[in-house]
Amino acid sequence: MALAFDEYGRPFIIIREQEQKSRVRGLDAQKANILAAKSVARILRTSLGPKGMDKMLQSSDGDVTITNDGATILEQMEVENQIGKLMVELSRSQDYEIGDGTTGVVVTAGALLEQAEVLLERGIHPIRVAEGYEMASKIAVDTLTKISTKFEYDIFNFEPLVQTCMTTLSSKIVGRCKRDLAEIAVKAVLAVADLDRRDVNLDLIKVEGKVGGRLEDTELVYGIVVDKDMSHPQMPKHIEDAKIAILTCPFEPPKPKTKHKVDIDSVEKFEALREQEKKYFDDMVQQCKDVGATLVICQWGFDDEANHLLMHRGLPAVRWVGGVELELIAIATGGRIVPRFQELTADKLGKAGLVREKSFGTTKDRMLYIEECANSKAVTIFIRGGNKMMIEETKRSVHDALCVARNLIRDNSIVYGGGSAEIAISLAVEAAADKIPGVEQYAMRAFADALDAVPMALAENSGLQPIDTLTAVKAQQVKENNPYLGIDCNDVGTNDMQQQNVFETLIGKKQQIQLATQVVKMILKIDDVITPSAF
Amino acid sequence: MSNMLQPQIILLKEGTDTSQGKPQLISNINACMAVVDAVRTTLGPRGMDKLIHGDKGVTISNDGATIMKLLDIVHPAAKILVDIAKSQDSEVGDGTTTVVLLAGEFLREAKPFVEDGVHPQLIIRSFRAAVQLAVQKIKELAISIEGKSLEEKKSLLERCAATTLSSKLVGGEKEFFAKMVVDAVTQLGEESRLSMLGIKKVQGGTMRDSFLVNGVAFKKTFSYAGFEQQPKSFDNPKILLLNLELELKSEKENAEVRLSDPTQYQSIVDAEWNIIYDKLDKCVKSGAKIVLSRLAIGDLATQYFADRDVFCAGRVMEEDLHRVASATGGAVQTTVNNVVPEVLGICERFEEKQVGNERFNIFSGCPAGHTATIVLRGGADQFIEEAERSLHDAIMIVRRAYKNSTVVAGGGAIDMEISRYLRQHARTIAGKSQLFINSYAKALEVIPRQLCDNAGFDATDVLNKLRQKHALATGEGALFGVEINTGGIVDTFANFVWEPAVVKINALTAATEAACLILSVDETIRNPKSESAEGGGAGMGGRGRGRGMPGRGRGMRRR
């Protein structure tokens, strides 16, 4: 802290524990902040695009994650620096809102800051830079809306949706079966979507994974897959037209919640108690039988005695099913969750066309498939893969794809990917900049330059000459006045993204630009950092 | 030094630090200046933010009061500045940086006089006289917006809000937020309490995705299995508000049931079930379609309600519940017996909606009105926190202006005008007072000067232009202030840079009070205990911990 001395030469102690705090102000603070943000962005730069590389992260307890997803990488890195944390939150916000483009947003923000640094060194007031960026981002969003196209889809023709999801998946490790996964994601979203309200509740899509098999074995189940098996090995493994009783009460004698004590002082009483206990089990099973249930799914466990009885009466049962799964089963089968045996009635039973237990490979792992449900509004994506890390990464990729599909159902506007949108915006902003008087003009030009970072990184990651490629595409865009030209990452031979079918959602792109600008503005506005010097 | 000759008289406990007289006064002033320097750069639309990393996490803020509080100032004289910032904050909500800056500047102007041997009381008396004149002048200059139609008034209020917001992080979207704030405040009505205005924060999305709910909104509460099977939207639902647990549980703590006959067992179990079923049945029978409770609503109840197409939410925050109550006209019940239709609330539309990553319960179109909820969106936590503080300032301003609707021109215009007036007045006074009032007038110029400095303009140049304009005999220049975009001067009133008069009045009086207070202190006695606690940072200052939980920014205080 800046020290002040009084008349006797003693330092003022103005702030608590003053000596232990460090303070950076003015341009130094801004530069330090920019540096921190830039280094975070640099880490993600190589993950961008279809040829982007993955990162391997080891957590403090030894778990290894291999991923290409920006938000996950940053989350696992446990960034300590405050400004770095802002970048982490930036990508998390993108993840929450859009679900995809988490790498792009950080790379963009990093590039914006890099450009801002140059301007600051020239002595331009940071707020003027921030305002210039703000103006530029408005132009950028307008341009995006202009170059976006809408496409039509319906339940039967979902090809465009699949194409867009494929663009998202192409950058992931699962890229080799992106077609299959994209189709699965789109079908899943369409199954649960409310097309009138244009709302998708992703909670209804369960993503389950199991080690083993190949990625190609991944399937979409119109129903629920539960990682459980029948409570008794001799129960039937295959039930058709199942009527399911969904219970949240255990198969045991009910216990009053009030503290209680049963005084047994004679043999007769003990006998009576035993009898009664036995009768409870008997009644419970009988009640299930009476309403016509052919399968019992229970949230709790049950006694061996009950298990045996259920087996004996030919009533298959599943125990220890979690609350969330129970709820999904109830939704899928149209049943009601029953908290008490007395309440069990025939119309509260869920219906499923087929319930089967499936075992995998040579292991004893079994899973329960509940299919052909009365109400198909709950689906499961069942992922297979060689190892656990692969499955986790696939889950994340599928989540991204699901989010993209959901966003398209909400708003069916798309822009073309491969950096084409960024190049188009960059051109538009640069053109607009010349018309603005004042210092903001410089800031807007810097914004335009910064936007080149994304196509540049794409080209670099694909092993192309970044500057050559970018300038060539840019010149071509201007010449042909075609905003759909981007970087040909996969060496297909054309750089028209319309022909390559590389789409991104409009809202995702918009959000990227707006969020990045917002955070950059916030970082630029800070001119004073006070921290305990332990950090 | 004379006491070296005679034996020292020990009056105070050993280690007590005393300092007195003129040097003490000067040193206090210096300490205050150091604090003022910390917030100086946050003033105005080109003001910068501060990042403060404390033990309570990180805050990025532009708000004077917040920064002062987080700096954790221990210097006794400098603490006064923190207090006036706080008082400005609670009194009017905005202008917290202004008040600190003014107080600092008054002290700076007084310093040479004190050094020259002027008795501080003389300065104080003149300053007090000056502030009275200044307040009078503000009242004269203030322009009333009373008596306009509601629509007109709204647009005027929006201008005030926009002026406040322009210096904040959300400044880029100030029109958008100004409108939102004014809508919210007018929704609340004249006599409302601030607690009826909820601000909810959801990470993700951009600022523009923020929205105002004409009613109440709160985050989906923890739910049990069965919740997803409940209907999630209603038109004109009746709402039952409870402060009651709807769970299967023991009715009385520490009660014990003793059975001697095992066959009686079932009857106890049944009795317990009947109690809860009876409660649930009464809820449903009341005709309510939505049941909210401050306490838990268990899985049994959730499923029971799902079966009967009733929506329920347990563990609703108390403030949210009260907001729902006053919005829908319902009353919170502590029992389900005798639920008469009058205690049920009603609203036009209820909906569960996805906002970012969260689901929100939204009650809109409430008949009783008087509540509004602002849902803020933003890219990062700190960002939303700061947006909330900014909106709080704007809300306070609008509320103030709504009740007490006189405004003055901002952008330093009013300060320049008062400064001119005081200079003029000073010339009519014979005696020392002339000098002091003159310096008071000079101190007021700090506002336009700092505005220019922060924006990177030549402050002297702009200030001279302003002085010339304000000195025009016709008085036409009275409304001229700093043009922040180009570095010139402009009629700020015509450009809608407005501030409520009350902000300025309060800032001036508070700053003058503080300055006078500091000037009147000529001795500080610090007992050794507090000295060690402050200085001995290495000794793990026991006082720092003993102070309990310091509030988390300003969000906490406003419940």
Interface residues (C-beta under 8 A of the other chain):
Chain A: A2 A4 D6 E7 Y8 F12 I13 I14 I15 R16 E17 Q18 E19 Q20 A29 N33 Q82 I83 K85 L86 E89 L90 R92 S93 Q94 D95 Y96 E97 H125 P126 I127 R128 E131 E134 D199 N201 D203 L204 T248 P253 P254 K255 P256 K257 T258 K259 H260 K261 V262 D263 I264 D265 K269 A272 L273 Q276 Q299 G323 V324 L326 E327 L328 A330 I331 R336 I337 V338 P339 R340 G438 Q511 Q514 L515 Q518 V519 K521 M522 K525 I526 D527 D528 V529 I530 T531 P532 F535
Chain B: S19 P23 I26 S27 N30 A31 M33 A34 V35 D37 A38 T41 P45 R46 M48 D49 K50 L51 I52 H53 G54 D55 V58 I60 N62 L71 D72 I73 V74 H75 A78 L169 G172 Q203 G204 G205 T206 M207 R208 Y224 A225 G226 F227 E228 Q229 L248 K249 S250 E251 K252 N254 A255 E256 V257 R258 L259 S260 D261 P262 T263 Y265 Q266 I268 V269 A271 E272 W273 D299 L300 Q303 Y304 A306 D307 Q354 G356 N357 G378 G379 A380 D381 Q382 F383 E386 A455 G456 N485 T486 E534 G535 G537 G541 G544
